[in-house]
């Protein structure tokens, strides 16, 4: 079935390759610049959906996506970015992650048009991604820092369950809606990270930057779902 091949191709790059690109970029550049550039993924998704799926590019979608992206960039920018000691080509890492993520959502939508099974899309994609990660681990240096795997494993499993559920829900949304609407809303996930860190860890303080970022992100979502 053609859809199986599409989902498998998506699994080669999402979420495995995207995660590896982002982690590598964060390690080299720091989280501020890496996260800010990675947050442009919805624009790649919208453009790919217009070109390959024939979705309509409206002013409302552009404004909504731009508001969400700008809001997430503001939330990601903590003013503590490290001085640039990395080569310019390193910018390609988060930019590639954004482009791959956007393209993967568009390709998944195409596959769901052939076989409307979000569960199959998630299962096939995650299985292939797991193989990619296992293969990449053979080329990754092992940390010399002592790690208690028994203590860490339950947390990794929990994160995997949440992440897998998030991908499944994203594919359910893609099966019912356009990429141009789903992708920007999914990109607003840092809002929930901010809320949880504030409620559980008391790590965030309400500042003008945070309020501005939240306001722009929420406003962008409202524009998307009402236009």
BAZA-319295 format. One line per field, with one value per residue: x, y, z of N, C-alpha, C, O in turn; residue in three letters. Coordinates in steps of 0.001 Angstrom, whole numbers, always signed. Atoms other than C-alpha are relative to their C-alpha. Example, Ala and Ser with C-alpha at 12.3 -4.5 7.8 and 13.67 -1.06 7.14 Angstrom:
n.X = c(+890,-820)
n.Y = c(-1190,-1190)
n.Z = c(+0,-60)
ca.X = c(+12300,+13670)
ca.Y = c(-4500,-1060)
ca.Z = c(+7800,+7140)
c.X = c(+900,-770)
c.Y = c(+1200,+1090)
c.Z = c(+0,+730)
o.X = c(+1936,-261)
o.Y = c(+1181,+2198)
o.Z = c(+665,+899)
res = c(ALA,SER)
This chain:
n.X = c(+846,-819,-1,-990,-1280,-53,-193,-1347,-914,+119,-682,-1450,-463,+811,-713,-1382,-1027,+255,-489,-1457,-438,+252,-915,-1337,-29,+33,-1307,-998,+379,+798,+1427,+708,-30,+489,+1457,+607,-14,+823,+1422,+516,+527,+1311,-89,-366,+1160,+1027,-443,+12,+1397,+523,-624,+191,+1356,+983,+723,+139,-791,+781,-616,+253,-937,-1335,-74,+75,-1263,-1052,+180,-435,-1459,-622,+220,-876,-1373,-136,-46,-1249,-1152,-163,-1017,-1221,-662,-1449,-693,-132,-1265,+286,-18,+1290,+730,+770,+1385,+727,+548,+1390,+791,+348,+997,+1282,+460,+380,+1239,+1088,+215,+522,+1432,+658,-44,+927,+1339,+169,+214,+1314,+991,+42,+471,+361,-211,-1046,-714,-965,-1040,-848,-689,-1016,-1000,-787,-819,-1142,-808,-744,-1130,-952,-669,-896,-1135,-806,-674,-1259,-995,+24,-896,+676,-423,-790,+632,+780,+1444,+804,+1013,+1208,+780,+331,+840,+1432,+246,-107,+1192,+1125,-144,+328,+1461,+572,-391,+734,+1403,+63,-87,+1278,+1010,-319,+436,+1472,+369,-316,+986,+1264,-177,-1084,-1338,-171,+601,-495,-1427,-293,+546,-894,-1235,+230,-202,-732,+938,+295,-1246,-90,+1009,-372,-1179,+432,+839,-652,-1366,-119,-1234,+253,+653,+739,-718,+556,-358,+855,+1380,+54,-83,+1257,+1061,-117,+282,+1441,+674,-192,+896,+1377,+144,+31,+1214,+1204,-12)
n.Y = c(-1191,-1204,-772,+599,-539,-1416,-78,+473,-1075,-1017,+519,-131,-1344,-576,-1054,+374,-897,-1354,-42,+28,-1311,-1010,+238,-381,-1450,-552,+241,-861,-1408,-394,+194,-1199,-121,+1248,+77,-1089,+354,+1201,-347,-435,+1178,-173,-681,+1022,+883,-716,-130,+1330,+404,-786,+472,+1423,+471,-932,-755,-1425,-867,-1193,-1000,+417,+1065,-588,-831,+876,+730,-960,-365,+1131,+129,-1124,+207,+1064,-528,-877,+864,+763,-888,-316,-1021,+588,+768,-20,-669,+917,+696,+1092,-447,-422,+1126,+653,-470,+960,+1087,-274,-333,+1284,+624,-671,+362,+1423,+142,-518,+901,+1274,-150,-59,+1345,+827,-351,+682,+1412,+166,-98,+1321,+965,-884,+707,-648,+1001,+659,-983,-127,+1263,+227,-1050,+169,+1201,-362,-958,+746,+627,-1073,-391,+1093,-42,-1181,+188,+703,-989,-1060,+248,+273,-910,+608,-323,+1130,-179,+1038,+343,+482,-1167,-828,+703,-323,-1350,+69,+697,-929,-989,+673,+154,-1319,-435,+820,-435,-1308,+252,+601,-1053,-878,+667,-30,-1346,-125,+741,-731,-1408,-367,-171,-1418,-310,+917,-174,-1108,+243,+965,-712,-799,+841,-649,-615,+969,+158,-1167,+110,+1074,-392,-1018,+601,+1090,-274,-1404,-488,-1142,-1174,-748,-1181,-581,+901,+1182,-402,-336,+1249,+734,-760,+151,+1393,+228,-796,+702,+1168,-486,-404,+1207,+810,-808,-466)
n.Z = c(+0,+156,-1246,-898,+429,-376,-1459,-294,+385,-1051,-1182,+150,-374,-1071,-737,-325,+545,-516,-1381,+31,+476,-1028,-1119,+449,+103,-1355,-605,+616,+58,-1149,+248,+439,+1461,+576,-116,+755,+1425,+180,-98,+1303,+704,+629,+1295,+979,+180,+751,+1387,+614,+190,+1129,+1244,+291,-313,+551,-1022,+294,-867,-287,-862,-1378,-370,-88,-1205,-1162,-125,-341,-1405,-829,+107,-698,-1425,-477,+28,-1165,-1178,+9,-114,-1415,-190,-535,+1053,-131,+1099,+1133,+157,+904,+1400,+550,+576,-1056,+127,+830,-824,-383,+1181,+617,-868,+252,+1335,-16,-764,+828,+1121,-487,-250,+1303,+577,-787,+466,+1282,-296,-616,+1073,+643,-1006,-1122,-1255,-802,-799,+877,+305,-1188,-253,+1028,-118,-1217,+139,+844,-751,-1016,+682,+318,-1240,-379,+907,-307,-1289,+226,+396,-1005,-1131,-1257,-1063,-1063,-1274,-521,+128,-622,+991,-681,-403,+1159,+961,-84,+521,+1445,+485,-138,+1065,+1245,+72,+276,+1332,+957,-24,+666,+1437,+406,+15,+1133,+1229,+8,+427,+1425,+764,+16,+349,+902,-565,-296,-1296,-1027,-277,-913,-1340,-635,-342,-1208,-1180,-1100,-948,-1040,-741,-880,-1050,-916,-773,-962,-1034,-716,-449,-384,+595,+864,-559,+1008,+452,+1226,+1096,-32,+299,+1420,+749,-181,+669,+1449,+347,-141,+1028,+1273,+16,+177,+1414,+838,-139,+271,+1389)
ca.X = c(+0,+1344,+365,+2587,+5560,+4713,+4457,+7750,+9507,+8176,+9498,+13007,+13125,+10355,+10638,+14044,+16156,+14485,+15277,+18902,+19276,+17737,+19810,+22983,+22098,+21311,+24607,+26572,+24589,+22652,+18875,+17946,+19050,+18319,+14738,+14043,+15084,+13373,+10085,+9822,+8628,+4992,+6057,+7761,+4671,+2305,+4384,+4782,+1045,+271,+2708,+2109,-1403,-3069,-4115,-5258,-2853,-4945,-3982,-5563,-3380,-248,-1021,-1972,+1144,+3355,+1868,+2464,+6032,+6891,+5353,+7336,+10558,+9971,+9292,+12443,+14687,+15954,+18678,+21367,+22540,+26197,+28691,+29005,+31809,+30277,+30605,+27855,+27005,+25679,+22565,+21655,+21001,+17918,+16847,+16961,+15028,+12319,+12155,+12051,+9342,+7224,+7734,+7018,+3626,+2756,+3851,+1891,-1213,-675,-413,-3534,-5402,-4504,-5190,-7029,-5512,-3633,-2786,-1118,+754,+2033,+2918,+4784,+6532,+7628,+8866,+11072,+12217,+13203,+15398,+16982,+17759,+19237,+21397,+22538,+23436,+26199,+27933,+27302,+29904,+28826,+28893,+31496,+29236,+27832,+24133,+21606,+19639,+17253,+16202,+16218,+14384,+10864,+11183,+12337,+9442,+6978,+8331,+8073,+4418,+3606,+5542,+3961,+491,+1236,+2254,-906,-3110,-1285,-2003,-5646,-5853,-4117,-6645,-9450,-7915,-5458,-1709,-1872,-3986,-2690,+1040,+1090,-1144,+1096,+4078,+2491,+3445,+5958,+2913,+2159,+5818,+5781,+2563,+3815,+7193,+5421,+2921,+5176,+8653,+8015,+10858,+9186,+8253,+5671,+7597,+6779,+8625,+6610,+3291,+4081,+5085,+1988,-259,+1076,+871,-2692,-3724,-2220,-4168,-7405,-6824,-6183,-9293,-11648,-10628)
ca.Y = c(+0,+3395,+4993,+2551,+3683,+7323,+6793,+4872,+7688,+10156,+7908,+8158,+11853,+12531,+12521,+10787,+12925,+16142,+15336,+14537,+17808,+19857,+18217,+18714,+22341,+23011,+21480,+23648,+26905,+26887,+26530,+30156,+30348,+26696,+26812,+30153,+28933,+25566,+27335,+28411,+24894,+25979,+28269,+25367,+23216,+25874,+26477,+22742,+22193,+24984,+23617,+19871,+19554,+22563,+24117,+27719,+30308,+32997,+36194,+34842,+31735,+33757,+36223,+33468,+31430,+34524,+35482,+32010,+31823,+35297,+34471,+31240,+33011,+35616,+32874,+31025,+34084,+34282,+36847,+34399,+33128,+32209,+34276,+32878,+30362,+28087,+28224,+29843,+26517,+25345,+27432,+24738,+22276,+23953,+25283,+21766,+20493,+23095,+22285,+18521,+18868,+21020,+18714,+15632,+16973,+17743,+14285,+12686,+14573,+13189,+9671,+10151,+11154,+7705,+5796,+7682,+5833,+8113,+5052,+3301,+6489,+6801,+3110,+2836,+6175,+5496,+2000,+3352,+6243,+3796,+1953,+5273,+6202,+2757,+3051,+6560,+5418,+3258,+6425,+8490,+8831,+7417,+9874,+9174,+10609,+7858,+7380,+5490,+3784,+2178,+5617,+7298,+4601,+5236,+8935,+8139,+5715,+8325,+10924,+8391,+7715,+11422,+12096,+9185,+10285,+13818,+12513,+10377,+13345,+15473,+12899,+12696,+16460,+16265,+13689,+16124,+19525,+21363,+21446,+25240,+25198,+22140,+22834,+26327,+25218,+22213,+24577,+26396,+23550,+25765,+27459,+24284,+23820,+27318,+26671,+23378,+24784,+27684,+25514,+22594,+24054,+27753,+28472,+31146,+34662,+36724,+39299,+41588,+39186,+36162,+37999,+39332,+35890,+34239,+37012,+36782,+32986,+32879,+35665,+33723,+30590,+32587,+34084,+30619,+28975,+31873,+32647)
ca.Z = c(+0,-1021,+2303,+4218,+2164,+2804,+6577,+6546,+4695,+7253,+10028,+8593,+9435,+11971,+14878,+14907,+12554,+13702,+17326,+16509,+14562,+17371,+20108,+18076,+17384,+21038,+22100,+19659,+19726,+22958,+23373,+22639,+19015,+18306,+19590,+17942,+14488,+14948,+15682,+12027,+11100,+10504,+7663,+5898,+6477,+5133,+1997,+1354,+1791,-683,-3282,-2952,-1496,-3067,+235,+61,+1435,+3118,+4875,+8055,+8032,+7360,+10146,+12581,+11867,+12029,+15401,+16825,+15513,+16794,+20167,+20498,+19464,+22184,+24745,+23680,+23821,+27383,+26778,+27848,+24494,+24513,+22442,+18944,+18943,+16397,+12586,+10526,+8870,+12251,+11544,+9031,+11868,+13433,+10037,+8605,+11619,+10976,+7254,+7886,+10532,+8236,+5278,+7369,+8439,+4820,+3674,+6517,+5413,+1914,+3350,+5443,+2291,+935,+4163,+6863,+9828,+12271,+14376,+11437,+10554,+14128,+14495,+11190,+11604,+15168,+14322,+11532,+13730,+16466,+13961,+12920,+16527,+17256,+14171,+15086,+18595,+17146,+15966,+19081,+21802,+25150,+28044,+30678,+33366,+35623,+34948,+37024,+34254,+36727,+37952,+34545,+32575,+33997,+33121,+29597,+29168,+30440,+28031,+25213,+26029,+26090,+22906,+21084,+22185,+20988,+17551,+17373,+18272,+15703,+13017,+14079,+13657,+10275,+9150,+9869,+9103,+6884,+7484,+7442,+10592,+12444,+12127,+13725,+16592,+17292,+17320,+20260,+22618,+24540,+26076,+27986,+28885,+30335,+32245,+33717,+34716,+36407,+38284,+39196,+39547,+40133,+37714,+35614,+36666,+34845,+32868,+29953,+27642,+28769,+28654,+25180,+23913,+25366,+24056,+20503,+20491,+21767,+19396,+16488,+17445,+17686,+14229,+12773,+14159,+13424,+9845)
c.X = c(+888,+104,+1031,+1388,+169,+278,+1412,+1041,-25,+770,+1510,+512,-754,-634,+1498,+1019,-169,+553,+1527,+565,-132,+954,+1416,+129,+29,+1348,+1048,-308,-668,-1477,-708,-67,-581,-1522,-690,-67,-900,-1490,-590,-612,-1376,+47,+400,-1179,-1069,+381,-24,-1426,-630,+518,-420,-1418,-1084,-818,+22,+798,-753,+775,-158,+974,+1424,+159,-18,+1301,+1134,-83,+483,+1519,+700,-154,+926,+1459,+247,+90,+1332,+1206,+148,+1079,+1321,+723,+1510,+630,+253,+1418,-176,-20,-1396,-805,-864,-1461,-842,-632,-1434,-878,-435,-1059,-1377,-569,-471,-1319,-1193,-313,-598,-1501,-776,-53,-943,-1440,-299,-276,-1357,-1126,-140,-571,-242,+82,+1135,+804,+1060,+1153,+967,+832,+1139,+1126,+898,+889,+1245,+917,+833,+1225,+1071,+798,+984,+1243,+921,+775,+1339,+1126,+93,+900,-809,+537,+772,-580,-812,-1498,-708,-1150,-1291,-888,-477,-1025,-1490,-339,+79,-1226,-1219,+29,-360,-1499,-661,+302,-748,-1466,-162,+53,-1308,-1087,+226,-485,-1523,-484,+280,-1015,-1304,+137,+1180,+1317,+207,-616,+617,+1439,+300,-515,+873,+1290,-135,+205,+821,-893,-275,+1248,+163,-969,+390,+1212,-349,-762,+764,+1339,+230,+1257,-205,-700,-694,+740,-682,+287,-928,-1438,-161,+23,-1284,-1125,+30,-360,-1491,-773,+133,-903,-1445,-246,-123,-1351,-1279,-51,-313)
c.Y = c(+1250,+786,-528,+527,+1455,+148,-449,+1064,+1117,-451,+94,+1336,+600,-1104,-235,+1028,+1420,+146,+37,+1347,+1042,-159,+438,+1517,+652,-156,+975,+1487,+509,-57,+1217,+88,-1244,-77,+1069,-336,-1202,+326,+494,-1149,+221,+685,-986,-925,+667,+99,-1353,-458,+752,-568,-1422,-512,+920,+738,+1497,+813,+1308,+956,-398,-1059,+545,+815,-863,-741,+936,+403,-1094,-128,+1115,-156,-1057,+456,+883,-828,-748,+881,+463,+1033,-540,-849,+165,+760,-990,-527,-1201,+538,+310,-1181,-710,+440,-967,-1110,+296,+356,-1263,-721,+605,-414,-1454,-190,+485,-908,-1328,+78,+37,-1386,-943,+271,-683,-1483,-262,+168,-1323,-1057,+783,-736,+674,-995,-710,+943,+135,-1255,-225,+1027,-180,-1236,+296,+971,-694,-672,+1033,+399,-1079,-17,+1170,-174,-708,+970,+1141,-368,-188,+934,-741,+296,-1183,+288,-1169,-335,-458,+1164,+812,-655,+316,+1379,+8,-678,+926,+1063,-610,-183,+1328,+446,-789,+382,+1328,-169,-593,+1061,+975,-608,-87,+1362,+204,-728,+750,+1441,+221,+151,+1443,+433,-849,+312,+1185,-234,-1000,+680,+827,-799,+652,+725,-932,-310,+1116,-124,-1067,+376,+1048,-623,-1019,+383,+1442,+640,+1266,+1115,+746,+1295,+541,-912,-1207,+348,+343,-1259,-804,+694,-168,-1422,-298,+757,-683,-1212,+432,+403,-1225,-702,+788,+527,-1135)
c.Z = c(+0,+1299,+984,-338,+391,+1493,+391,-346,+1037,+1247,-75,+533,+1186,+841,+185,-478,+512,+1411,+47,-461,+1101,+1178,-355,-70,+1378,+689,-537,+186,+1270,-347,-588,-1518,-654,+17,-832,-1492,-267,-14,-1317,-795,-632,-1362,-1100,-289,-855,-1474,-716,-284,-1178,-1320,-353,+259,-524,+1039,-320,+1015,+197,+896,+1472,+459,+150,+1282,+1265,+231,+409,+1470,+936,-15,+765,+1511,+584,+1,+1219,+1287,+93,+295,+1444,+278,+505,-1052,+103,-1168,-1139,-109,-919,-1433,-517,-533,+1032,-27,-832,+821,+445,-1188,-729,+818,-249,-1355,-48,+739,-823,-1169,+426,+257,-1314,-646,+746,-418,-1332,+224,+610,-1018,-738,+934,+1284,+1334,+761,+837,-833,-329,+1167,+218,-989,+127,+1201,-70,-831,+737,+1077,-615,-337,+1239,+445,-888,+301,+1294,-146,-332,+1001,+1163,+1275,+1077,+1076,+1375,+493,-58,+672,-938,+655,+408,-1205,-918,+127,-558,-1520,-602,+46,-1097,-1351,-190,-346,-1432,-1078,-75,-721,-1518,-522,-95,-1160,-1300,-83,-490,-1485,-874,-161,-483,-912,+749,+441,+1312,+1104,+386,+920,+1419,+756,+453,+1268,+1284,+1111,+995,+1167,+823,+1012,+1168,+1026,+846,+1044,+1165,+849,+619,+431,-589,-823,+774,-1131,-317,-1254,-1185,-53,-368,-1480,-854,+73,-757,-1510,-432,+65,-1067,-1367,-122,-250,-1448,-893,+52,-286,-1425,-956)
o.X = c(+1857,+1156,+1644,+2165,+1251,+1136,+2006,+2005,+1018,+1464,+2180,+1650,-247,-1301,+2180,+1734,+814,+1195,+2110,+1556,+784,+1497,+2111,+1146,+753,+1793,+1920,+602,-750,-1834,-1695,-1154,-1331,-2141,-1750,-1092,-1594,-2284,-1792,-1034,-1592,-759,-132,-1404,-1643,-445,-433,-1691,-1444,-236,-754,-1837,-2268,-1892,+952,+672,-829,+1733,+757,+1481,+2156,+1166,+730,+1799,+1970,+940,+1133,+2144,+1646,+772,+1471,+2220,+1303,+885,+1828,+2232,-593,+1346,+2208,+1448,+2020,+58,+504,+2360,+654,-331,-2387,-2033,-1801,-2336,-2065,-1599,-2330,-2074,-1567,-1972,-2375,-1761,-1487,-2186,-2235,-1480,-1409,-2234,-1863,-1079,-1575,-2241,-1404,-1155,-1996,-2214,-1186,-1309,+698,-929,+2297,+2001,+2184,+2312,+2181,+2033,+2258,+2306,+2115,+2001,+2350,+2139,+1982,+2295,+2265,+2014,+2095,+2356,+2144,+1858,+2212,+2305,+791,+864,-1786,+1750,+434,-85,-1627,-1945,-337,-2194,-2378,-2113,-1565,-1835,-2127,-1397,-722,-1729,-2026,-997,-1011,-2015,-1534,-570,-1216,-2047,-1142,-690,-1790,-1824,-721,-1037,-2096,-1413,-516,-1312,-2082,-845,+1905,+1340,+841,-269,+922,+1762,+1052,+133,+1116,+1856,+865,-133,+590,-482,-319,+1163,+541,-614,+249,+1250,+264,-548,+598,+1663,+1289,+1894,+753,-1586,-198,+871,-1575,-562,-1428,-2077,-1181,-754,-1764,-1922,-1011,-1026,-2050,-1731,-812,-1461,-2165,-1295,-930,-1885,-2365,-1046,-346)
o.Y = c(+1350,+1353,+253,+866,+1874,+933,+98,+1262,+1661,+347,+144,+1441,+1508,-1987,+608,+1620,+2105,+1146,+789,+1825,+1831,+825,+1049,+2081,+1623,+734,+1420,+2293,+1715,-6,+1063,+170,-1144,-378,+826,-116,-1249,-406,+741,-947,-243,+373,-935,-1319,+33,-157,-1437,-1084,+194,-706,-1699,-1503,+585,+1253,+2002,+617,+2132,+568,-223,-991,+165,+703,-610,-801,+582,+539,-819,-288,+861,+140,-878,+101,+798,-517,-1010,+389,+1330,+1366,+233,-1787,+1254,+773,-2173,+203,-2109,+1709,-236,-1177,-1424,-283,-1010,-1730,-484,+63,-1354,-1332,-113,-698,-1765,-937,-170,-1160,-1912,-862,-532,-1780,-1808,-656,-1178,-2058,-1269,-376,-1616,-1947,+1171,-934,+326,-808,-909,+529,+192,-1168,-552,+680,-24,-1224,-101,+847,-325,-698,+747,+576,-766,-265,+1031,+388,-575,+647,+2127,-1493,+524,+1092,-1865,-206,-1712,+1363,-2327,+316,-210,+1064,+1387,+35,+572,+1567,+669,-255,+951,+1375,+30,-21,+1389,+962,-227,+421,+1540,+493,-202,+1104,+1460,+90,-22,+1454,+821,-295,+476,+2048,-717,+473,+1705,+1493,-347,+362,+1007,+148,-831,+321,+1287,-321,+326,+963,-499,-548,+884,+145,-848,+91,+1103,-264,-1068,-43,+1773,+1479,+1997,+868,+802,+2175,-100,-1083,-1560,-365,+19,-1389,-1313,+43,-376,-1616,-902,+232,-701,-1469,-196,+96,-1237,-1114,+212,+1129,-929)
o.Z = c(+753,+1597,+1712,+554,+801,+1894,+1321,+394,+1400,+1878,+957,+989,+1844,+301,+767,+330,+793,+1734,+829,+91,+1335,+1680,+457,+335,+1596,+1413,+209,+381,+1500,-1524,-1307,-2090,-1625,-1003,-1409,-2138,-1283,-605,-1402,-1934,-1752,-2239,-2209,-1433,-1741,-2350,-1874,-1311,-1914,-2283,-1505,-339,-477,+729,-948,+2223,-715,+1565,+2277,+1579,+1065,+1981,+2209,+1355,+1240,+2141,+1945,+1033,+1510,+2266,+1674,+901,+1845,+2173,+1188,+764,+1907,+1432,+867,-723,+366,-2258,-910,-418,-952,-1648,-33,-452,+671,+451,-698,+376,+121,-1190,-1205,+263,-312,-1473,-670,+287,-868,-1468,-294,-51,-1418,-1201,+138,-537,-1555,-419,+305,-831,-1316,+510,+1978,+2008,+552,+1055,-374,-357,+969,+476,-593,+73,+1098,+457,-463,+663,+1320,-7,-254,+1171,+871,-424,+258,+1454,+712,-189,+766,+1662,+1509,+1217,+1445,+2384,-263,+342,+483,-908,+132,+350,-1187,-1537,-896,-1159,-2182,-1643,-883,-1701,-2176,-1296,-1211,-2131,-2068,-1160,-1435,-2243,-1586,-1080,-1779,-2151,-1170,-1292,-2193,-1987,-1076,-910,-1246,+1937,+1464,+1832,+2186,+1572,+1878,+2393,+1951,+1485,+1820,+2366,+2276,+2130,+2319,+2028,+2160,+2315,+2229,+2043,+2110,+2323,+2068,+1727,+965,+48,-1076,+1592,-2256,+533,-1809,-2060,-1121,-1142,-2089,-1800,-939,-1434,-2132,-1449,-850,-1634,-2156,-1190,-1027,-2015,-1823,-978,-343,-1827,-2169)
res = c(UNK,UNK,UNK,UNK,UNK,UNK,UNK,UNK,UNK,UNK,UNK,UNK,UNK,UNK,UNK,UNK,UNK,UNK,UNK,UNK,UNK,UNK,UNK,UNK,UNK,UNK,UNK,UNK,UNK,UNK,UNK,UNK,UNK,UNK,UNK,UNK,UNK,UNK,UNK,UNK,UNK,UNK,UNK,UNK,UNK,UNK,UNK,UNK,UNK,UNK,UNK,UNK,UNK,UNK,UNK,UNK,UNK,UNK,UNK,UNK,UNK,UNK,UNK,UNK,UNK,UNK,UNK,UNK,UNK,UNK,UNK,UNK,UNK,UNK,UNK,UNK,UNK,UNK,UNK,UNK,UNK,UNK,UNK,UNK,UNK,UNK,UNK,UNK,UNK,UNK,UNK,UNK,UNK,UNK,UNK,UNK,UNK,UNK,UNK,UNK,UNK,UNK,UNK,UNK,UNK,UNK,UNK,UNK,UNK,UNK,UNK,UNK,UNK,UNK,UNK,UNK,UNK,UNK,UNK,UNK,UNK,UNK,UNK,UNK,UNK,UNK,UNK,UNK,UNK,UNK,UNK,UNK,UNK,UNK,UNK,UNK,UNK,UNK,UNK,UNK,UNK,UNK,UNK,UNK,UNK,UNK,UNK,UNK,UNK,UNK,UNK,UNK,UNK,UNK,UNK,UNK,UNK,UNK,UNK,UNK,UNK,UNK,UNK,UNK,UNK,UNK,UNK,UNK,UNK,UNK,UNK,UNK,UNK,UNK,UNK,UNK,UNK,UNK,UNK,UNK,UNK,UNK,UNK,UNK,UNK,UNK,UNK,UNK,UNK,UNK,UNK,UNK,UNK,UNK,UNK,UNK,UNK,UNK,UNK,UNK,UNK,UNK,UNK,UNK,UNK,UNK,UNK,UNK,UNK,UNK,UNK,UNK,UNK,UNK,UNK,UNK,UNK,UNK,UNK,UNK,UNK,UNK,UNK,UNK,UNK,UNK,UNK)
